[in-house]
Amino acid sequence: MNHKGQAVVLWGGSDIVKAKKFGWKFPPRIKHITFTKQNQLELKRIGIFSKVKPMVFLDHSLFNLYPLGSSIFCYVPWKRAKFYGIETIKQIAIRLPKINFILARYGPKKKPFRNCTVYPLLNEKALINLYKSSFCSIRPTRHDGFPQSIAELGLMGRKTGWIYDSDLATQCRSIQDYVNFIKEEKNRSAPRKGLRKKFLSIAEQMPNILDEYF
């Protein structure tokens, strides 16, 4: 906020919550990028105007198309499990008792419900293997920016049910929305090649993403 020259602020998610709480202000020379329309509207309400640009901050060559697995991937770090929607996930799982829910980064706590597997610690290789064993993902967080896990899964042809409206995910506003999304994805016989193309397009634009600002 005190920077004298040009700058671009990339808003990640929780920083938007802080900006709203403390009423942050920026000089006009500072430009802003959000990753979703919802984030853009949140900042607009406190006088910060931004452009929406989904971004992929990863080596996309690590994430390739694989045959769909049989589980649902959920990122739920146990210290913030409530924020990441563990109670919502539990209610969804009760409705779908024959499907396994992968709880990544959840532990060392015991399993919160019967039809889940818990993975407290994961390196990159283990994470990719969990993506392979899934056919979709759900992310019922209280608030979000643009999680790179959605991009990683998307590059592997797996779609995410999410709280936000995006052409890169499916918006889910209720337990039934998530259940419907999961059932639709479960009926697929192959990964989503079109979704992978969308994320590859974003990744390929990344080296020049800030050219228009400088």
C-alpha positions in Angstrom: 0.0 0.0 0.0 3.0 2.3 0.5 4.8 1.2 -2.6 5.9 4.3 -4.7 6.1 2.7 -8.1 3.8 0.6 -10.2 2.6 -2.8 -8.9 0.0 -5.4 -9.5 -1.7 -7.1 -6.5 -2.9 -10.7 -7.0 -5.7 -11.3 -4.5 -5.6 -14.9 -3.2 -8.7 -15.4 -1.0 -8.2 -14.8 2.8 -6.5 -11.5 2.1 -9.8 -10.3 0.7 -11.4 -11.1 4.0 -8.7 -9.0 5.8 -9.2 -6.1 3.3 -12.9 -6.0 4.0 -12.3 -6.2 7.8 -9.7 -3.5 8.0 -10.9 -1.3 5.0 -7.6 -1.4 3.1 -7.0 1.4 0.6 -4.6 1.5 -2.3 -3.3 4.4 -4.5 -4.6 4.5 -8.1 -1.2 3.4 -9.6 -1.6 0.0 -7.9 -3.5 -2.5 -10.2 -5.5 -5.5 -8.9 -6.2 -9.0 -10.2 -8.8 -11.4 -8.7 -9.3 -15.0 -9.8 -13.2 -15.1 -9.7 -16.1 -12.8 -10.3 -17.2 -13.2 -6.7 -13.8 -12.0 -5.4 -14.0 -9.1 -7.8 -17.4 -8.0 -6.4 -16.1 -8.4 -2.8 -13.3 -5.9 -3.5 -15.5 -3.6 -5.5 -17.8 -3.1 -2.4 -14.8 -1.6 -0.5 -13.6 0.6 -3.5 -10.9 -1.7 -4.9 -11.4 -2.3 -8.7 -9.9 -5.4 -10.2 -9.7 -7.5 -13.3 -10.7 -11.2 -13.2 -7.9 -13.5 -14.5 -7.7 -17.2 -13.4 -4.1 -18.2 -13.1 -2.2 -21.5 -13.0 1.0 -21.3 -10.8 2.3 -24.8 -11.4 4.3 -27.0 -13.8 1.4 -28.3 -15.9 3.6 -31.0 -17.4 3.3 -32.9 -14.1 -0.5 -33.3 -14.5 -1.8 -35.4 -17.3 -5.0 -37.2 -18.4 -5.5 -40.5 -16.7 -8.5 -42.9 -16.6 -11.0 -41.9 -14.0 -10.8 -43.5 -10.5 -13.6 -44.3 -8.1 -13.1 -41.8 -5.3 -13.9 -38.2 -4.6 -10.9 -35.9 -3.7 -11.4 -33.4 -0.9 -8.7 -31.1 0.5 -9.4 -30.8 4.2 -6.4 -29.8 6.4 -7.5 -31.0 9.8 -6.5 -27.8 11.7 -9.0 -25.9 9.5 -11.3 -28.7 8.7 -14.4 -26.7 9.7 -13.5 -23.9 7.3 -12.9 -26.4 4.5 -16.3 -27.8 4.9 -15.8 -31.1 6.7 -19.4 -31.1 8.0 -20.8 -30.5 4.5 -18.6 -33.3 3.1 -19.8 -35.6 5.9 -23.5 -34.9 5.0 -22.8 -35.6 1.3 -21.0 -38.8 2.2 -24.0 -40.0 4.2 -26.1 -39.6 1.0 -23.5 -41.5 -1.1 -22.5 -44.4 1.2 -21.0 -46.5 -1.6 -18.4 -43.9 -2.7 -15.1 -43.3 -1.0 -14.1 -39.8 0.0 -10.4 -39.0 0.0 -9.6 -36.5 2.8 -6.2 -35.0 1.9 -4.2 -33.4 4.7 -6.7 -34.6 7.3 -5.0 -36.1 10.3 -3.6 -37.4 12.5 -7.3 -37.4 13.6 -9.4 -40.6 13.1 -11.8 -41.0 10.2 -14.7 -38.5 10.6 -17.1 -40.8 8.8 -17.2 -44.4 7.6 -16.8 -44.1 3.8 -13.6 -42.1 3.7 -9.8 -42.6 3.6 -7.5 -40.2 5.5 -4.1 -38.9 4.2 -2.4 -36.7 6.8 0.9 -36.0 4.9 1.4 -35.9 1.1 4.3 -35.3 -1.2 3.8 -34.3 -4.8 3.9 -37.9 -6.1 1.4 -39.1 -3.5 -0.9 -36.2 -4.2 -0.9 -37.0 -8.0 -1.7 -40.6 -7.2 -4.7 -39.5 -5.2 -5.8 -37.4 -8.1 -5.5 -40.4 -10.3 -7.7 -42.5 -7.9 -10.5 -39.9 -8.1 -13.2 -39.1 -10.6 -14.0 -35.6 -9.3 -13.4 -33.3 -6.4 -15.6 -31.2 -4.1 -14.5 -28.0 -2.3 -17.2 -26.6 0.0 -15.1 -24.0 1.7 -16.6 -20.9 3.5 -14.5 -18.6 1.2 -12.0 -19.0 -1.5 -9.7 -17.4 -4.0 -8.6 -19.7 -6.9 -7.1 -23.0 -5.5 -4.4 -24.5 -7.5 -5.8 -28.0 -6.7 -8.8 -27.2 -9.0 -6.3 -26.5 -11.8 -4.2 -29.6 -11.0 -7.3 -31.8 -11.0 -8.6 -30.0 -14.1 -5.4 -30.7 -16.0 -6.0 -34.4 -15.2 -9.6 -34.2 -16.5 -11.3 -34.1 -13.1 -13.9 -31.4 -12.4 -14.5 -29.8 -9.0 -17.8 -28.9 -7.3 -17.2 -25.5 -5.8 -19.0 -22.7 -4.0 -18.3 -20.2 -6.8 -19.7 -19.7 -10.3 -16.9 -20.5 -12.8 -16.6 -22.1 -16.3 -13.7 -24.1 -14.7 -15.8 -25.8 -12.1 -19.4 -26.5 -11.2 -21.1 -24.2 -8.7 -22.8 -26.1 -5.8 -24.8 -24.1 -3.3 -26.4 -27.0 -1.3 -25.9 -30.6 -0.3 -28.2 -31.7 -3.1 -26.2 -29.6 -5.6 -23.0 -31.5 -4.6 -24.8 -34.9 -4.7 -26.2 -34.1 -8.2 -22.7 -33.0 -9.4 -21.1 -36.2 -8.0 -23.7 -38.4 -9.6 -23.2 -36.7 -13.0 -19.4 -37.1 -12.8 -19.7 -40.7 -11.7 -21.5 -41.5 -14.9 -18.6 -40.3 -17.0 -16.5 -43.0 -18.7 -13.5 -40.8 -19.5 -11.7 -37.7 -18.1 -12.7 -34.3 -19.3 -10.3 -33.4 -22.2 -12.1 -30.1 -22.8 -11.4 -29.0 -19.2 -7.8 -29.9 -19.5 -7.6 -27.7 -22.7 -9.0 -24.7 -20.8 -6.4 -25.0 -18.0 -3.6 -25.5 -20.5 -4.7 -22.3 -22.3 -4.5 -20.4 -19.0 -1.1 -21.9 -18.2 0.3 -21.0 -21.6 -0.7 -17.4 -21.1 1.0 -17.0 -17.8 4.4 -15.8 -19.0 2.8 -12.7 -20.5 -0.1 -12.2 -18.1 1.1 -8.9 -16.8 2.2 -7.3 -20.1 -0.9 -5.1 -20.3 0.0 -3.4 -17.0 3.6 -2.3 -17.7 
